[in-house]
Amino acid sequence: MRALLRLALPLALLGAVTYGCGVKGTLRPDLAPETTLFVNGAVDTVNHVVRLYWFGTDTDGTVSGFEIRFKNPVAPADTQWVFTTRTDSVFTVPAPSGYSAPVFEVRAIDNAGHRDPTPASQNFSFSNQPPTIQLTLKPAVSDTTFASVTVSWNANDPDGDANRMLFRVWLDGNEANPEITSERTFTVSTFQFLVGGQLTSAYRNLYVQAIDDGGRAGNVDSVRWFVRKPTTGTRARLLIIDDVPATNTSNARFDSLFANTAARNVPADQYTILRLQSGQPFKSSKDLEQTLKLFEGVMWYRANETSFSTILNSYQSGLEAYLDAGGKMYLEGLYLIAGTNGTGPLTEEFIDRYLDSDGMFKAFVFTPTFVDSSVGYANNNNSRFRSNIMADSTRQQGLATRVGEASGLRAFKVRDNNKVLFWALPGQLTPANADSLPVGVIGDIPGGGRMILTTVPISTTIPPASGTAPRLLAKVLGLLGLLGP
């Protein structure tokens, strides 16, 4: 049970003004005020958070304020007098070792500036129990991340204000230089993973510790997992994110397409493939941002997958931060953009800001659940699409749709036709389009970033053996500035 210190003030004594009553016509020196500190109950060991009360009297004037201080060996700065007009305050007394024995002093100041030469004082014994902490969200020992990790914890302070705790977070032997936070979820900065100025592949250990409002440190909790160097070489040119699950019947074909494209165009030690089906290293937007920033460019493919991308939806702000910092990305897939009667992880605000488009075209569609306008388009098998930028045209297989929902293709209202990656030629979409519509776009972002997004995936080009898809993907690498030396 927490020990409580109770201090009572008689209301009659709280009046701060007392008038002098000397003999008429007689002058005398102004008298110094008196200060009183009332304490009811025991003053043996009590909690390190305490409320104290005081008041002053002046027989020949008024009390204009007080000066207070704690003479505490563990907090020398607190020995300085501090002025206040209050007659009470809540103090958190530093007790980092679990115990402290400070002296509280208060002295009244009268209207003539005289201070009580004999301040009221009281010796105290304060205790401080240590806080506790336990990691709740953490990587498993079998998990692998790049140079970013997000962890969460529960923490408790048995005799203090849990909302005033601070937390120390550090990696391996870097306890002397921890990151400090007041939050209970934290993403470790990439620079903390540097070893001799370099990122390496190795098992790492993360530690967390709570510090309570009295300065006492609690237990240390920790986690160990494997951290992966961006690439095997000294340059991290390209990250390929495979976002097609193994259950997709065409998964092997899509994986081979992107792996072979990288192998033919980028040195082997300058690119890495991250297969989300084998492990998902992103636990926060900051994780996504920091991981993408390790690479000059990113190719993220969902191909003909119709499932909802929770990563893109939950961590969109991390993707935006990467692009704002000059990042370059290619993203392909169905159901990427949310809009009228159509779901998707990315918002129309994203389209406006990063793809230089004023929203999306809508068509009148018929589904088992609604008949209305929608941003969702489909395509027939062997539909034709053309690209002026890439100087190529392609045929596409009929792309799957979700049951009861408008289809996953999107057509963009671009502001500049020169930034269209793919045009759906007239009559190639369902519902049929009277004019050519942009279904893949390029957005150039202030600061040097570039976003290429197509809702007609290049990886679904038919026939797969024609060489069209590898040729188009190589051109995408060029558009991202990832080819050449």
N, C-alpha and C positions, 0 to 999 in steps of 0.2 A: 504494500500500500504506500502511496506517495505521502511523504511527510509534508505538512502544510504549516507555514508560518503565518500567524494571525496577529495583526497590529491594529489596535483600536484607537480612534481619535475622539475625544469628547467634543461634541459640536460647539460647545461654548468656547473651546480653546482654539477653534479654527479661524476665529476673527483675527485678521492680520494687522489691525490698526489699534494702537493704544495711545492715548493722549497724555502728555506730560502735565504735572500739577505743582510746579514750583511756586515759591512765594512771589507775590506781585512786586515788580520792580527789581527783582534779584536775578542776575545772569549767572548761569552755571554751564560747564562743559556738557556737550551732547553725550548722552550715555549710549553705550553700545547695546545692541539688541541681544536677546537671549533665544536660544534654540532648544527645542525639545523633540526627542524621538521616543515615541511610545511603543512599547512592545508588550503584548499580552501573550502568555504561554511560554513554552520552553524555547530556548534559542540554541539547543544542541543541534546535531546534524540534521539539516533540512535540504529540500530540493534546490538545485542550482538555478531555478527560475523562481523568483520571489517578488512580491509587491511590498514596497515600503512606503511609510507615511511619516510626515514631519510637519512641524509648524514653528512659527516664531512670534515673539512679543517684543515690543519696544515701549518703555515707560514714558518716553518723551518724544515720540514721533510715530512713524509707520514703518512697517517692514515692506521693502520694495522687491525683495527676491531672496534667493538662496544660492549657495554654492554647495555642490555635493561631490563626493568622490568615494571610490572603493580603493583601499590600500591592499592590493592583492599581489603577492609575489609572483604569481604566474601571469599577470597582466600589468606590467609596469606602466603602460600608457594610461591606465585607468586611475593612476594616482594623481593626475592633474585635476584641479578644481574645475568644475563645469557649472556655469550659471543657469538657473531656471527660475521661473515664477510659479511652478507647480508645487503642490504639497504632497504629491505621491507619484510613484512611477513603478513600472515593472522592470526588473533587472534580470538579465541572463548573465550569470557569473561564470567566467571561464573556469573550468575544472577538467582539463584534459587528462589528468592522471586519475580522475574519479573522486578526488577530494581536494578542497581548498578551504583555507581559514582566513578570509579577508576581514578587514575592519571597514565598516561603513561610517562615514562622517558627513555631517551636514552643518552648515553655519548660515545664520540669517544675516542679511544686509539691510540696514535701515535707509531712510530717505536721505540721510546725510552721507551715505557711502561707507558708514562704519560697519565692520564685520564683527560678528561674535568672536571674541578672542578665545573662547573655550567651546569649540564645536561639540555638538552632541555626537556621540559615537556609540557603536555597538559591535562587539566581536561576534562573528558568525562561523559556523562550520557547515559547509555546503558539500553535498554528495552529488555524484553524477554517474548514473549507470550507463554502460556502453550501449550503443545502438546495435541492431542486428540487420543483416542483409542476406538475401538469397536470390541468385539468378533464376529467372523463370523462362525467358526466351533467350536461347543460346544455341550455337551450332553444336551438332553432335560430333563426337570424335571422328566419325566416318565422313563428315561433311568437308567440302572444299569451297573456299571463296577466293576471290582476288583480294587486293589490298584494301578491303573495306569489310566491316562487320557491324551488325546492329544487335544489341543485347538489351534486355529489360530485366528489372529486378523488383522484388518486394523488400521494403525496409521498415523498421519500427524503432521508435525511441521510447523506452518504457517510462521515462520521467522527464520528457521535454516535448517540444513542439515538433512533430514529425514533418511538418511543412517547411521547417527551417533547416532541415538537414542538407548537407552538401555531400557529394560523392566523388571519390577519386577513382579514376580508371586509367590503367596502364598496361602495357604489353611487356612480357618477359621480365628482364631485369631493370626496367626503366622506372622503378618505383619513385625515384627522386624527382622525376619530371612527369607527373601524371596530368591527364586532362581532368578539369574540374567542372562538374555540372550540378544543377539542382533538380534536373529531370530524372525520371525513373526509366526512361528509354533513351539510349544513347548510341550514336554511330561513331566508331573510332575513325579519326582522320587518317587519310592515306599516308601522310608523312610519318605517322607513328610506326608504320610498318617498315620504314627504311632501316637497312642495316649497312652501316658504312656508306650511307648515301645512295644505296641501291636496293631495289626490290628483289627478293629471293624467294625460292620455293622451299618451304620448310614448315614443320609443325610450330605453331605459335601458342603462347599461353596468355590469356587475358585475365586481369584481376580487377575486382571492384571492392570498394570499402566505403562505409558510411562514416561521416563526421557529424556529430550532433551540434546543437546550438551552443553547447558549453565547451566545444572544442575537443571532445573525447572521441577517439577513433574506435570503431567496432571491429568485428571479425572481417576476414577477407574471404570472398568466394571467388572461384576461378573456373575457367573452361579451357580445354585444349582442342585444337582442330588444325587442319592443314590449309595453309595459305599458298596460293599458286602465283608464280611469277607471270606477268602478262603474256610474254612470249619467251621462247628459248634463246632468242638473240637479244641484241641491245636496242632494237627498234621495234616498237609495238605499232605496226602499221594498220592492222585490220583485226577486228573481232567479228566472227560470224556467230549469230545466235540462232540455234536450231529450235524453233518453237512449234514443231510438228511432233506429236506423240507417236510412239512406236505402234500404237493401235491403228494408225492411219495406213490404209492398204498401199498407199504410194510413198510411204515414208522413206524407204530405201532409195527410191529414185530421186526424191528431192534432196536427200542428204548427199548423194553422190554428185548431183549437179553442182551444189555450192562448194563442196570439198574440192572437186576437180577444177572448178573455175578459179578458186584461190590458188591451188597448186600450180596452175598454168600461168598465173599472172603475178603472183606475189612470192618472194623468197620464203622458203619453208620456215625459217626462224623468225619471220616477221608477222605471222598471223596465228590466231588461235580460234578453235571452234568450241563453243559452249553449248552443250546439249541439255536443254532444260528438263528433258525426260529423265536424265540421270542425276539431277540435283539442281535445286533452285537457290542460288546464293543471295538473292535480293530479298531483304526483310524490311526495307524502308525505301523511300524516295532517295534519301541520301546514299544508300548502298548503290542504287542504280546509277545515280549521277557520278559517284566517285569511280565506279567500275568502268563506265563508258569513257570517262575522261582519261583513263589509262591508255586509250587507243586513238589513233588519228582518225579512224573511220569505223563505222559499224554497218554490217548487213544483217538484218533481222527478218527471217522468213517464217510466215505462217502458212504459205501456199494455199491449198484448198480447205484448210481446217475451218470448221464452222463453230467450234467451241468459243466461248467468251474468254478474252485475254484479261485475267485478273491482274496480271503484272502491269500491263499498260494502263489499265484503269486505275489501279490503286496508287501507282507511282508515276503518274503522268508528269508531276512537277519535277521529278528527277530527270526525265527525258528533256523537259523544257530547259532546265538548268544546263544540261550538256550542250544543247543547241545554242543557247544564249552565249555560252563560253567559246563558241567557234567550232563545235563538234559537227561531224558530217555523218549522215545516216541514210541508209536505204531500208524501207520497210514495205513488205508486200503481204497481202492477205485479204480475206473476206471479212466483212462485218467489222471494219476498223473504226468507222465513224458513227456516232450516235446522231440521230436526227428524227424528223417527223416519221412516226410509225416504223422506226428502224433502230435497232440497238447497236452498240459498239463501245469500245473502251475510251476512245478519244472524243473530245467535245468539239462542237462547231467553233468555239472560241480558239481551239488549237488550229483549226483550218484557217481561220482568219489571220492568225498571228504568224504561223510557220509555213503555210502553203499558199499564201498570197491569193486567197479565194474568198468570195463573198457567199459562203455557204454552199449548198448543193442543189442540183436539179431534182425535182420530184416528178414522179409519174403516178398515174392512176392504176392501182394494182388490185387483184382479186386474190384473197387467201381464205382458208377455211375459217379464220377468226375475224377478219375485217375486210371491207371493201372501201378503199379510201386512197387518198394520195399518200405517197411514201417516198423516202429517199432511196429505197431499195430497188435495185435493178438486178436482173439475171441475164444470162446469155445462152444462146443455143450452141449446140456442138458445132465446131468448125466456124464459129463467129470470127470475123476478121477485124483486126486492130492495126493501127498504123502509127508510126512515130517519125516525125520530121527531124527531131533532134538526133535520134539514133539512126536515122536513115535506114529504117527497116520496117517490115510489116510481118505480122504473125497471125496464125490461127490458134484459137483457144478451144480446149475441151469444154464441154458444158459443165459449169461449176455447181457443186451441190448447194442446197439451201436448207435452212432450218424449217422444221415442220411448223406450220401455222404462222410463219413470219415472212415479211417481205424479204427479198433476196439480198445478198451481201455485197454486190457491186455498188459503187458510188460514183456519181458524175459531178464534177466540180465546176462552180461558176468562177472561172479564173479571171484575173484582172489583166493578164498578159498571155496571149496565145503562144508566145515564144517559150513559155515555161511549161507547156504541156508535154508530158513524157509519152503518153498514149492517147490516141483518139479512138473511140468506138465509132466505126463507120456507120452511116445511116442504115437503119433496119437491123442492126446486129445485136441489139439489146432486147430484153423482154421486161416490160412492154416495149414495143418497137419505138426506136428513136427516129424522128424525121430528119434531124440534122446530126452531124458529127458531134460527139460529146466527149469532154476530157474525163478519162477514167484513171489517169496517172499524171501526177503533177510534180513540179520541182519548185521548192521554196528557198529563196536566198534570204538569209537572216543577217541583220546588222551585226557586225563583229566577226563576220567570216563564216558563220555556220551555214549548212545546207541540209535541207530535208527533202528526200525523194520518196514519194509514197505512191504506190499503185494498188488499186483494188482489183485489178485483173493481173494476178500473179504471173510473172515471167516464167516461174518454174512449172506452170501448168500448160505451157506451149505444146502444141501437137503438130506433127508427130515428134516424140521426144528425141528420136535419133537424128533429126534433121540438122542439128547443130545450131538452130536458131537461138534457143535459150542460152547456151554457153556464150554465144557471140553477144547477145544483148546484155548479159550480166557482166561481161568484160567491159562493155561500154559504160555500164553503171559505175564500175570501178574507176573508169576514166573521169566520169562526171563528178565523182567524189574526190578526185585529185589523188587517187591512191596508186596510180600506175607510174612507171618511170623510176628514176633514182630517188 
